[in-house]
Amino acid sequence: MRSPKLAALELRRFGRGRLPRAALVALLVLPLLYGALYLWSFWDPYGRLDRVPVALVNEDRGATAGGKKIHAGADIVKGLRERRTFEWHEVDAAEARRGTEDGTYYLSLTLPADFSRRVASSSGDSPETGALQVRTNDANNYIVGQISRTVFAEVRSAASTKTSRTFLDRIFINFSTLHDKTETAAEGADKLRNGLGKAEKGARKLADGLKEANSGSGRLAKGLARLDKGAGDLEDGSRQVASGTQTLADKVDGAYAKAGPFLEKNGKTIGATARLVSDSARTVQDNLDTLVRLAPGAAKTAHASAAVLDQVHKARCETPPVPDPACPDLAKAQRAADEVAVVADDMNKVVAAQGGDLTTMRKNLTTLRAQADALAERAPHLHQDVADAVARIDKLNAGANAVAAGAKKLHTGLGTAQSGAATLHRGIGTAESGAKALDSGLYKLVDGSERLADGLHEGAGKIPDYDERARDQRTGVMADPVRLSSADLHHAPNYGTGFAPYFIPLSLWVGAMVAYMLIPPLNRRALAAGAPSWRIALAGWLPVLAVGVLQTAALMSVLHFGIGLEMVRAAGTTLFLFLVTACFTAIVQWLNARFGAAGRILVLALLMLQLTSAGGTYPVQTSPGFFNAIHPFLPMSHVVSALRRLITGGGLGPVWQACVVLTAFTAGALALTALTARRRQVWTLQRLHPELSL
């Protein structure tokens, strides 16, 4: 009998009563308990977190920042309620602690009293971090604690972003203020530069002026030194002049005391004598030629007369024993003769000196006549003129004394002036050096102020000045500078879809395992009839494969139409699962056929190894090394990887690889089953009396 007929006969056994039929139905529905129920139970747990009770405690008292009242805690509470992440229950701290402990609430979120103050401190001198306090209790549910950490990380990020926006907005406002103040400072620096430029020019002029002043003060000091010396000479000279004028005044006053009365008494006689002189001069002038002619003879005659008188005087007055009474007159006559001789000699010399030219003499005689006439004319009031002259001399003397006193004061003053001029010269020299230093310093200041002004203008250009729109845009970017731009190539819409590749092969393995609890792995009739071993293996495999195909169809129908599993490649997924069913049934058949009752335990153990190494929940790389080592050699690892590509999309490389692996496992398992069937055709004592029977 052929293998399909043997398989059909095996299946028809389930139609011979209610219990077998019920067992067949249970066998078909059993994978749903593992696949559909498991997936349905946590199909979309994150979409139902709003049913999880969580305690919310808002103790925040608010704070003031920048003159505005802020309530960061109330803002977060409002945002949490709008998001409806959990079923929030606003309670006090004691109630939250008690509820988290006894399981009323899975966890609690507390906003402390100083939360707003800490948030507001970001714009102050001592910024502090605001803390959201989360209390979990893994005794209530460990997964909820893990989910809450993710959710509250988002809450913290959102709160931080909002706080950062407020803080950064103030920074940008301060940037605008700083920009305006810097522009004002730059304008002030421009004015400073202009003022320093003028000051530098003034300092240069001052230095030049002080240089000239220094030179002038030097000349002044030297001039005053010379003046001081001259004043000393003047003082000495004026003192000598005053002494001379005093002597002159004394002499004139003494002479006037004697001559004054004489002039007053003999004015007329002086006038007459002056007229006599004038007349005599006229006579001499008129007889000048005769005088010239007779002068030599007159000189000789005068000398002769003088000699005669000398002899007479000697004879009558010197040698006689008794002097002549006329001796005094003779002495007078002798002296007069001598004087006449002297006058005659002088006249003779004058005439000789003229050389016969009497022009000069005539002029002198004319002058003499004029002076004599003038004297004669003034003789009556000569006394008054002399008195006036004496008075002027006295006045001159008084003036000379005053000049001497003034020259002394001048000398003293010039000495002081010289000392002051020297001090002034030194001071101006110091001032000149200071002015030069000031000029140099102001030049540097001008250069520095120019760089300052340029730097401030440049800085003002670099400092941003944002309007409200630009400020809002930039605060948004800087408060949350990095955004997760996720591009999910093959998106799994919910938790159940993501875990379907893991639970579907689990349910099919369990289905095959339970099926071989009801259907023998080797057809007893075929064994008894001595059929070929391969036919015996197929006869025990095909009925379970048929059941597995029905299980797969029922499971996928419920998942798709009942729960809502969407598959990118629905037909490919179903066909692939038929291959998975063929592989799993072949492996379970061999284990049951080869090891008998112990094989069922091995089937369960192999299931456990596959579940732990398939990477259905967490990546297999996160598992211990043992599971990483066996991962590539177990069929469920390849099934999970292929189902992910078939259900959510992606390249089909893992699918084809899984098909090859499953085909190889199927063929290998059937070959081993055939080998086992051949051995089973030989009865042994162990088969007749098995050590363990289930």
C-alpha positions as CSV (number, residue, x, y, z in Angstrom):
1,M,0.0,0.0,0.0
2,R,1.3,3.4,-0.9
3,S,2.3,6.0,1.7
4,P,-0.5,8.5,0.9
5,K,-3.1,5.8,1.4
6,L,-1.5,4.8,4.7
7,A,-1.6,8.5,5.8
8,A,-5.2,8.7,4.8
9,L,-6.1,5.6,6.8
10,E,-4.3,7.1,9.8
11,L,-6.4,10.3,9.5
12,R,-9.6,8.4,9.1
13,R,-9.2,7.0,12.6
14,F,-10.2,10.4,13.9
15,G,-13.6,10.1,12.4
16,R,-14.6,7.0,14.2
17,G,-16.2,8.6,17.2
18,R,-16.8,11.9,19.0
19,L,-13.6,11.8,21.1
20,P,-11.3,11.3,18.2
21,R,-13.0,14.0,16.3
22,A,-12.8,16.3,19.3
23,A,-9.1,15.4,19.6
24,L,-8.5,16.3,15.9
25,V,-10.3,19.6,16.4
26,A,-8.2,20.3,19.5
27,L,-5.2,19.3,17.5
28,L,-6.0,21.9,14.8
29,V,-6.9,24.6,17.3
30,L,-3.9,24.0,19.7
31,P,-1.5,26.3,17.7
32,L,-4.0,29.1,18.2
33,L,-3.4,28.8,21.9
34,Y,0.2,29.5,21.5
35,G,0.2,31.8,18.4
36,A,-3.0,33.7,18.4
37,L,-3.7,34.0,22.1
38,Y,-0.1,35.0,22.9
39,L,0.0,37.6,20.2
40,W,-3.5,38.9,21.0
41,S,-2.6,39.2,24.7
42,F,0.1,41.8,24.1
43,W,-0.8,42.8,20.5
44,D,-0.3,46.6,21.2
45,P,0.6,47.1,24.9
46,Y,2.2,50.5,24.3
47,G,-1.1,51.7,22.8
48,R,-3.0,50.9,26.1
49,L,-0.6,52.5,28.6
50,D,-3.3,55.0,29.3
51,R,-5.0,52.3,31.3
52,V,-2.0,51.8,33.7
53,P,-2.7,53.8,36.9
54,V,0.2,56.0,37.9
55,A,0.4,58.5,40.8
56,L,1.2,62.1,39.9
57,V,2.3,64.4,42.8
58,N,2.8,68.1,42.0
59,E,4.4,69.9,45.0
60,D,5.9,72.6,42.9
61,R,5.4,76.1,44.4
62,G,6.4,78.1,41.4
63,A,9.1,80.7,41.1
64,T,9.8,84.2,39.7
65,A,12.3,84.7,36.9
66,G,12.9,87.9,35.0
67,G,10.0,89.5,36.8
68,K,7.6,86.8,35.6
69,K,5.9,84.1,37.6
70,I,6.6,80.6,36.2
71,H,4.9,77.3,37.1
72,A,7.1,74.6,35.5
73,G,5.4,71.8,37.5
74,A,1.9,72.8,36.4
75,D,3.1,73.0,32.7
76,I,4.4,69.5,32.9
77,V,1.3,68.2,34.5
78,K,-0.8,69.8,31.8
79,G,1.4,68.2,29.1
80,L,1.2,64.8,30.7
81,R,-2.6,64.9,30.9
82,E,-2.8,66.0,27.2
83,R,-0.5,63.2,26.1
84,R,-2.4,60.6,28.2
85,T,0.7,58.4,28.4
86,F,-0.6,56.7,31.6
87,E,-3.8,56.9,33.6
88,W,-2.7,59.8,35.8
89,H,-4.0,60.2,39.4
90,E,-3.1,63.4,41.1
91,V,-2.5,62.6,44.7
92,D,-0.3,63.8,47.6
93,A,3.1,62.4,48.4
94,A,1.9,60.1,51.2
95,E,-0.9,58.6,49.0
96,A,1.5,58.1,46.1
97,R,4.0,56.3,48.4
98,R,1.3,54.1,49.9
99,G,-0.3,53.3,46.5
100,T,3.0,52.4,44.9
101,E,3.8,50.1,47.8
102,D,0.5,48.2,47.8
103,G,0.1,48.0,44.0
104,T,-2.7,50.6,43.6
105,Y,-0.3,52.5,41.4
106,Y,2.4,50.9,39.3
107,L,4.7,53.8,39.9
108,S,4.6,57.5,40.9
109,L,6.0,60.7,39.4
110,T,6.7,63.6,41.8
111,L,7.5,67.2,40.9
112,P,9.3,68.6,44.0
113,A,8.5,71.9,45.6
114,D,11.6,73.7,44.3
115,F,11.2,72.4,40.7
116,S,10.3,75.8,39.2
117,R,13.0,77.6,41.3
118,R,15.6,75.2,40.0
119,V,14.4,75.6,36.4
120,A,14.4,79.4,36.8
121,S,17.9,79.3,38.3
122,S,19.3,78.6,34.8
123,S,19.2,82.4,34.1
124,G,20.8,83.3,37.5
125,D,24.3,83.2,39.0
126,S,23.9,79.7,40.5
127,P,22.1,77.4,38.0
128,E,20.7,74.2,39.4
129,T,19.1,71.2,37.7
130,G,15.5,70.5,38.2
131,A,14.8,66.9,39.2
132,L,11.7,64.8,38.4
133,Q,11.4,62.1,41.0
134,V,10.1,58.7,39.8
135,R,9.4,55.8,42.2
136,T,8.8,52.4,40.8
137,N,8.1,49.0,42.4
138,D,9.2,46.0,40.3
139,A,7.2,43.8,42.7
140,N,4.1,45.3,40.9
141,N,5.4,44.8,37.4
142,Y,8.9,44.9,36.1
143,I,8.0,45.8,32.5
144,V,6.0,48.8,33.6
145,G,9.1,50.1,35.3
146,Q,11.1,49.6,32.1
147,I,8.5,51.3,30.0
148,S,8.2,54.2,32.5
149,R,11.9,54.9,32.2
150,T,11.5,55.4,28.5
151,V,8.4,57.5,28.9
152,F,9.8,59.6,31.6
153,A,13.0,60.1,29.6
154,E,10.8,61.6,26.9
155,V,9.0,63.7,29.6
156,R,12.4,64.9,31.0
157,S,13.6,65.7,27.5
158,A,10.4,67.7,26.7
159,A,10.7,69.6,30.0
160,S,14.4,70.2,29.4
161,T,13.6,71.4,25.9
162,K,11.0,73.8,27.1
163,T,13.3,75.1,29.9
164,S,16.1,75.4,27.4
165,R,13.9,77.4,25.1
166,T,13.1,79.8,27.9
167,F,16.8,80.1,28.9
168,L,18.0,80.4,25.3
169,D,15.4,82.9,24.5
170,R,16.8,85.1,27.2
171,I,20.2,84.5,25.9
172,F,19.1,85.7,22.4
173,I,17.4,88.7,24.0
174,N,20.6,89.4,25.8
175,F,22.4,89.0,22.5
176,S,20.2,91.7,21.0
177,T,20.8,93.9,24.0
178,L,24.5,93.2,23.8
179,H,24.4,94.1,20.1
180,D,22.8,97.4,20.8
181,K,25.1,98.2,23.7
182,T,28.1,97.2,21.6
183,E,27.0,99.5,18.9
184,T,26.5,102.3,21.4
185,A,30.0,101.5,22.8
186,A,31.4,101.6,19.2
187,E,29.8,105.0,18.7
188,G,31.3,106.1,22.0
189,A,34.7,104.7,20.9
190,D,34.4,106.7,17.7
191,K,33.8,109.8,19.7
192,L,36.6,108.9,22.0
193,R,38.9,108.3,19.0
194,N,38.0,111.7,17.5
195,G,38.4,113.4,20.9
196,L,41.8,111.7,21.5
197,G,42.8,112.7,18.0
198,K,42.1,116.3,18.8
199,A,43.8,115.9,22.2
200,E,46.8,114.3,20.5
201,K,47.1,117.2,18.1
202,G,46.7,119.6,21.0
203,A,49.4,117.7,22.9
204,R,51.6,117.9,19.9
205,K,51.0,121.7,19.6
206,L,51.5,121.9,23.4
207,A,54.8,120.0,23.1
208,D,55.9,122.3,20.2
209,G,54.9,125.4,22.2
210,L,56.6,124.1,25.3
211,K,59.7,123.4,23.2
212,E,59.6,127.0,22.0
213,A,58.8,128.2,25.5
214,N,61.7,126.1,26.9
215,S,64.0,127.7,24.3
216,G,62.5,131.1,25.2
217,S,62.8,130.5,28.9
218,G,66.4,129.4,28.3
219,R,67.0,132.7,26.5
220,L,65.1,134.5,29.2
221,A,67.2,132.9,31.9
222,K,70.4,133.8,30.0
223,G,69.1,137.3,29.3
224,L,68.1,137.8,32.9
225,A,71.5,136.6,33.9
226,R,73.1,139.2,31.7
227,L,70.5,141.7,32.9
228,D,71.3,140.8,36.5
229,K,75.0,141.3,35.7
230,G,74.2,144.5,34.0
231,A,72.0,145.5,36.8
232,G,74.9,144.8,39.2
233,D,77.1,147.0,37.0
234,L,74.3,149.6,36.8
235,E,74.0,149.4,40.6
236,D,77.8,150.0,40.9
237,G,77.8,152.7,38.3
238,S,74.7,154.5,39.6
239,R,76.2,154.3,43.0
240,Q,79.4,155.9,41.7
241,V,77.4,158.5,39.7
242,A,75.4,159.2,42.8
243,S,78.6,159.6,44.7
244,G,80.0,161.8,42.0
245,T,76.9,163.9,41.8
246,Q,77.0,164.2,45.5
247,T,80.5,165.4,45.4
248,L,79.7,167.7,42.6
249,A,76.7,169.0,44.4
250,D,78.7,169.5,47.6
251,K,81.4,171.4,45.7
252,V,78.9,173.4,43.7
253,D,77.0,174.2,46.8
254,G,80.2,175.2,48.5
255,A,81.4,177.3,45.6
256,Y,78.0,178.8,45.2
257,A,78.0,179.7,48.9
258,K,81.1,181.7,48.2
259,A,80.5,182.9,44.6
260,G,76.8,183.5,45.0
261,P,77.1,186.6,47.1
262,F,79.9,187.9,44.9
263,L,77.9,187.4,41.7
264,E,74.9,189.0,43.4
265,K,77.0,192.1,44.4
266,N,79.3,192.4,41.3
267,G,76.8,191.7,38.5
268,K,77.3,195.1,37.0
269,T,81.1,194.9,37.3
270,I,81.1,191.5,35.6
271,G,78.9,192.9,32.8
272,A,81.3,195.9,32.4
273,T,84.3,193.6,32.3
274,A,82.6,191.4,29.8
275,R,81.9,194.5,27.6
276,L,85.5,195.5,28.1
277,V,86.6,192.1,26.9
278,S,84.3,192.3,24.0
279,D,85.6,195.7,23.1
280,S,89.2,194.5,23.6
281,A,88.5,191.6,21.3
282,R,87.0,193.9,18.8
283,T,90.1,196.1,19.1
284,V,92.4,193.1,18.7
285,Q,90.4,191.9,15.9
286,D,90.5,195.2,14.2
287,N,94.3,195.5,14.8
288,L,95.0,191.9,14.2
289,D,97.3,192.6,11.2
290,T,99.3,195.1,13.2
291,L,99.5,192.6,16.1
292,V,100.9,190.0,13.8
293,R,103.4,192.4,12.4
294,L,104.5,193.8,15.8
295,A,104.2,190.6,17.9
296,P,107.8,189.4,17.5
297,G,109.2,192.8,18.3
298,A,106.9,193.2,21.3
299,A,108.0,189.8,22.6
300,K,111.6,190.9,22.4
301,T,110.8,194.3,23.9
302,A,108.9,192.7,26.7
303,H,111.7,190.3,27.5
304,A,114.2,193.2,27.4
305,S,112.0,195.2,29.7
306,A,111.7,192.3,32.0
307,A,115.5,191.8,32.0
308,V,116.0,195.5,32.8
309,L,113.5,195.3,35.7
310,D,115.3,192.2,37.0
311,Q,118.6,194.0,37.1
312,V,117.1,197.1,38.7
313,H,115.4,194.9,41.3
314,K,118.7,193.1,42.1
315,A,120.6,196.3,42.2
316,R,118.2,198.2,44.4
317,C,116.7,195.4,46.4
318,E,118.9,192.4,46.7
319,T,122.5,193.5,46.8
320,P,122.4,196.9,48.7
321,P,122.7,196.7,52.4
322,V,119.6,198.7,52.8
323,P,116.7,197.8,50.6
324,D,115.1,200.5,48.5
325,P,111.7,201.5,49.8
326,A,110.5,201.2,46.3
327,C,111.3,197.4,46.2
328,P,107.7,196.3,46.6
329,D,106.7,198.3,43.6
330,L,109.7,197.1,41.7
331,A,108.8,193.5,42.6
332,K,105.3,194.1,41.2
333,A,106.7,195.7,38.1
334,Q,109.1,192.9,37.7
335,R,106.2,190.3,38.0
336,A,104.1,192.4,35.6
337,A,107.0,192.5,33.1
338,D,107.4,188.8,33.4
339,E,103.7,188.3,32.8
340,V,103.8,190.7,29.8
341,A,106.7,188.7,28.4
342,V,104.8,185.5,28.8
343,V,101.8,187.0,27.2
344,A,104.0,188.4,24.4
345,D,105.6,185.0,24.0
346,D,102.1,183.4,23.9
347,M,100.9,185.9,21.4
348,N,104.0,185.4,19.3
349,K,103.4,181.6,19.4
350,V,99.8,182.1,18.4
351,V,100.8,184.3,15.5
352,A,103.5,181.8,14.6
353,A,101.1,178.9,14.8
354,Q,98.7,180.7,12.4
355,G,101.4,180.9,9.8
356,G,100.2,184.1,8.7
357,D,96.6,183.0,8.4
358,L,94.5,184.9,10.8
359,T,91.1,183.4,9.8
360,T,90.8,181.1,12.8
361,M,91.9,183.7,15.2
362,R,89.3,186.1,13.8
363,K,86.7,183.4,14.3
364,N,87.8,182.8,17.8
365,L,87.8,186.5,18.5
366,T,84.3,186.7,17.0
367,T,83.3,183.9,19.3
368,L,84.9,185.5,22.2
369,R,83.1,188.8,21.5
370,A,79.8,186.9,21.2
371,Q,80.4,185.1,24.5
372,A,81.5,188.3,26.2
373,D,78.5,190.1,24.9
374,A,76.3,187.3,26.1
375,L,78.0,187.4,29.4
376,A,77.6,191.1,29.6
377,E,73.9,190.7,28.7
378,R,73.3,188.1,31.3
379,A,75.6,189.6,34.0
380,P,72.7,191.4,35.7
381,H,70.9,188.1,36.4
382,L,73.9,185.9,36.4
383,H,73.4,185.2,40.0
384,Q,69.9,183.8,39.4
385,D,71.2,181.6,36.5
386,V,73.9,180.2,38.7
387,A,71.4,179.6,41.4
388,D,69.1,177.7,39.0
389,A,72.1,175.7,37.8
390,V,73.0,174.9,41.4
391,A,69.4,173.8,42.0
392,R,69.5,171.6,38.9
393,I,72.7,170.1,40.0
394,D,71.1,169.4,43.4
395,K,68.2,167.9,41.6
396,L,70.5,165.8,39.5
397,N,72.2,164.6,42.6
398,A,68.8,163.6,44.2
399,G,67.9,161.8,40.9
400,A,71.2,160.1,40.8
401,N,70.7,158.9,44.4
402,A,67.2,157.7,43.5
403,V,68.6,156.0,40.4
404,A,71.2,154.3,42.6
405,A,68.5,153.1,45.0
406,G,66.4,151.9,42.0
407,A,69.3,150.2,40.4
408,K,69.9,148.4,43.7
409,K,66.3,147.3,43.8
410,L,66.5,146.4,40.1
411,H,69.5,144.3,40.8
412,T,67.9,142.5,43.6
413,G,64.7,142.0,41.6
414,L,66.6,140.8,38.6
415,G,68.5,138.3,40.8
416,T,65.1,137.0,42.0
417,A,63.9,137.0,38.4
418,Q,67.0,135.2,37.3
419,S,66.4,132.5,39.9
420,G,62.7,132.3,38.9
421,A,63.6,132.2,35.2
422,A,66.0,129.3,35.9
423,T,63.3,127.5,37.8
424,L,60.8,128.3,35.0
425,H,63.2,127.0,32.4
426,R,63.6,123.8,34.3
427,G,59.9,123.5,34.8
428,I,59.2,124.2,31.2
429,G,61.8,121.6,30.3
430,T,60.0,119.1,32.5
431,A,56.6,120.2,31.1
432,E,58.1,119.7,27.6
433,S,59.2,116.2,28.4
434,G,55.7,115.5,29.9
435,A,54.0,117.0,26.9
436,K,56.1,114.8,24.6
437,A,55.2,111.8,26.7
438,L,51.6,112.9,26.7
439,D,51.7,113.3,22.9
440,S,53.3,109.8,22.6
441,G,50.7,108.4,25.0
442,L,47.8,110.1,23.3
443,Y,49.1,108.8,20.0
444,K,49.0,105.3,21.4
445,L,45.6,106.0,22.8
446,V,44.4,107.2,19.4
447,D,45.7,104.1,17.8
448,G,44.2,101.9,20.6
449,S,40.9,103.8,20.5
450,E,40.9,103.3,16.7
451,R,41.4,99.5,17.1
452,L,38.8,99.6,19.9
453,A,36.3,101.3,17.7
454,D,37.0,99.0,14.8
455,G,36.9,96.0,17.1
456,L,33.6,97.1,18.6
457,H,32.1,97.8,15.2
458,E,33.3,94.4,14.0
459,G,32.1,92.8,17.2
460,A,28.7,94.5,16.9
461,G,28.5,93.1,13.4
462,K,29.3,89.6,14.7
463,I,26.9,89.8,17.6
464,P,23.5,88.6,16.4
465,D,20.5,90.8,16.7
466,Y,17.4,88.6,16.3
467,D,13.8,89.6,16.0
468,E,11.1,87.6,17.7
469,R,10.6,85.2,14.8
470,A,14.3,84.5,14.3
471,R,14.7,84.2,18.1
472,D,11.9,81.7,18.3
473,Q,13.3,79.6,15.5
474,R,16.8,79.5,16.9
475,T,15.7,78.7,20.5
476,G,13.8,75.8,19.1
477,V,16.8,74.5,17.3
478,M,19.2,75.0,20.1
479,A,16.9,73.7,22.8
480,D,16.5,70.5,20.8
481,P,19.4,70.5,18.4
482,V,19.4,66.8,17.6
483,R,16.2,65.2,16.3
484,L,15.8,61.6,15.6
485,S,15.0,61.4,11.9
486,S,14.1,57.7,11.8
487,A,13.6,56.0,8.5
488,D,12.0,52.7,9.3
489,L,12.6,50.7,6.1
490,H,10.1,48.0,7.0
491,H,7.8,49.2,9.8
492,A,6.1,46.8,12.1
493,P,2.9,48.7,13.1
494,N,2.6,47.2,16.6
495,Y,4.1,45.0,19.2
496,G,2.2,41.9,18.0
497,T,3.4,42.2,14.5
498,G,7.0,42.4,15.7
499,F,6.7,39.3,17.8
500,A,4.6,37.2,15.3
501,P,7.8,35.7,13.6
502,Y,8.7,34.3,17.1
503,F,5.3,33.0,18.2
504,I,4.1,31.5,14.9
505,P,6.9,28.9,14.6
506,L,6.5,28.2,18.4
507,S,2.8,27.4,17.9
508,L,3.6,25.2,14.9
509,W,6.3,23.3,16.8
510,V,3.8,22.7,19.7
511,G,1.2,21.6,17.1
512,A,3.6,19.1,15.6
513,M,4.6,17.9,19.1
514,V,1.0,17.4,20.2
515,A,0.0,15.8,16.9
516,Y,2.6,13.1,17.4
517,M,1.1,12.5,20.8
518,L,-2.1,11.4,19.0
519,I,-0.6,10.0,15.8
520,P,2.2,7.4,16.0
521,P,5.4,8.5,14.3
522,L,5.7,5.1,12.4
523,N,2.6,3.4,10.9
524,R,2.3,0.1,12.7
525,R,0.5,-1.6,9.8
526,A,3.2,-0.7,7.5
527,L,5.8,-1.9,10.0
528,A,3.9,-5.2,10.4
529,A,3.5,-5.6,6.6
530,G,7.2,-5.2,6.1
531,A,6.8,-2.1,3.8
532,P,10.0,-0.3,2.7
533,S,11.4,2.0,5.4
534,W,11.1,5.2,3.4
535,R,7.4,4.4,2.8
536,I,6.9,3.8,6.5
537,A,8.5,7.1,7.3
538,L,6.3,9.0,4.8
539,A,3.2,7.2,6.0
540,G,3.9,8.5,9.6
541,W,4.9,12.0,8.4
542,L,2.2,12.8,5.8
543,P,-0.9,12.7,8.1
544,V,0.8,15.0,10.6
545,L,2.0,17.3,7.8
546,A,-1.6,17.5,6.6
547,V,-2.7,18.4,10.1
548,G,0.1,20.9,10.3
549,V,-1.0,22.5,7.0
550,L,-4.5,22.8,8.5
551,Q,-3.1,24.2,11.7
552,T,-1.1,26.8,9.7
553,A,-4.2,27.8,7.7
554,A,-6.3,28.2,10.8
555,L,-3.6,30.1,12.6
556,M,-2.9,32.5,9.8
557,S,-6.6,33.1,9.2
558,V,-7.2,34.0,12.8
559,L,-4.1,36.2,13.0
560,H,-4.9,38.1,9.8
561,F,-8.7,38.3,9.9
562,G,-9.3,38.1,13.7
563,I,-6.4,40.0,15.3
564,G,-5.3,42.1,12.3
565,L,-1.8,40.8,11.4
566,E,-0.8,42.5,8.1
567,M,1.8,40.7,6.0
568,V,3.7,42.3,3.2
569,R,4.0,38.9,1.5
570,A,0.9,37.0,2.7
571,A,1.0,34.2,0.1
572,G,4.8,33.8,0.5
573,T,4.4,33.7,4.3
574,T,1.8,30.9,4.1
575,L,3.7,28.8,1.7
576,F,6.9,29.3,3.7
577,L,5.0,28.2,6.9
578,F,3.9,25.0,5.1
579,L,7.6,24.3,4.6
580,V,8.2,25.1,8.2
581,T,5.4,22.7,9.2
582,A,7.0,20.0,7.0
583,C,10.4,20.5,8.7
584,F,9.1,20.7,12.2
585,T,6.9,17.6,11.8
586,A,9.8,15.7,10.2
587,I,12.1,16.5,13.1
588,V,9.4,15.7,15.8
589,Q,8.6,12.5,14.0
590,W,12.2,11.4,14.0
591,L,12.7,12.2,17.7
592,N,9.6,10.3,18.6
593,A,10.4,7.4,16.3
594,R,14.0,7.1,17.4
595,F,13.8,7.7,21.1
596,G,10.2,6.7,21.8
597,A,8.9,8.1,25.0
598,A,12.1,9.9,25.7
599,G,11.8,11.5,22.4
600,R,8.9,13.6,23.6
601,I,11.2,15.1,26.3
602,L,13.8,15.7,23.7
603,V,11.2,17.5,21.5
604,L,10.4,19.8,24.4
605,A,14.1,20.3,25.2
606,L,14.9,21.1,21.6
607,L,12.0,23.6,21.6
608,M,13.5,25.3,24.6
609,L,16.9,25.5,23.0
610,Q,15.4,27.0,19.9
611,L,13.3,29.6,21.7
612,T,16.3,30.8,23.7
613,S,18.7,31.0,20.8
614,A,16.4,32.1,18.0
615,G,16.7,35.9,18.8
616,G,12.9,36.3,18.7
617,T,12.7,38.9,21.5
618,Y,16.2,40.4,22.0
619,P,19.0,40.2,19.5
620,V,20.8,36.9,20.0
621,Q,24.1,38.9,20.4
622,T,22.7,40.0,23.8
623,S,22.4,36.3,24.9
624,P,25.2,34.3,26.6
625,G,27.8,32.8,24.3
626,F,26.3,29.3,24.4
627,F,23.1,30.5,22.7
628,N,25.2,32.5,20.2
629,A,27.0,29.3,19.4
630,I,24.0,27.1,18.7
631,H,22.0,29.9,17.0
632,P,23.0,29.1,13.4
633,F,22.5,25.4,13.7
634,L,18.8,25.3,14.8
635,P,16.0,25.6,12.2
636,M,13.8,28.0,14.3
637,S,16.6,30.7,14.1
638,H,16.3,30.7,10.3
639,V,12.5,30.6,10.5
640,V,12.3,33.7,12.7
641,S,14.7,35.6,10.4
642,A,12.8,34.6,7.2
643,L,9.3,35.4,8.7
644,R,10.5,38.9,9.6
645,R,11.3,39.6,6.0
646,L,8.0,38.0,4.8
647,I,5.7,39.8,7.2
648,T,7.3,43.2,7.5
649,G,9.3,43.3,4.2
650,G,12.9,43.4,3.2
651,G,15.3,41.4,1.1
652,L,14.5,37.7,0.5
653,G,18.0,36.4,1.1
654,P,17.3,35.1,4.6
655,V,14.1,33.5,3.2
656,W,15.9,31.5,0.5
657,Q,18.6,30.6,3.0
658,A,15.9,29.4,5.4
659,C,14.2,27.4,2.7
660,V,17.4,25.6,2.0
661,V,18.1,25.0,5.7
662,L,14.5,23.7,6.3
663,T,14.6,21.5,3.2
664,A,17.9,20.0,4.4
665,F,16.5,19.5,7.9
666,T,13.3,17.9,6.5
667,A,15.2,15.6,4.2
668,G,17.6,14.7,6.9
669,A,14.9,14.0,9.5
670,L,12.9,11.9,7.0
671,A,16.1,9.9,6.2
672,L,16.8,9.3,9.8
673,T,13.1,8.3,10.4
674,A,13.4,5.8,7.5
675,L,16.6,4.4,9.1
676,T,14.7,4.2,12.4
677,A,11.8,2.4,10.7
678,R,14.1,-0.1,9.2
679,R,15.5,-0.8,12.6
680,R,12.0,-1.1,14.1
681,Q,11.1,-3.9,11.7
682,V,13.4,-6.1,13.8
683,W,11.8,-6.9,17.2
684,T,14.1,-7.0,20.2
685,L,13.6,-7.5,23.9
686,Q,13.9,-3.8,24.5
687,R,11.0,-3.1,22.1
688,L,8.9,-5.8,23.8
689,H,9.7,-4.5,27.2
690,P,10.6,-0.8,27.0
691,E,12.2,0.9,30.0
692,L,9.9,3.9,29.8
693,S,6.4,4.1,28.4
694,L,4.3,7.3,28.0
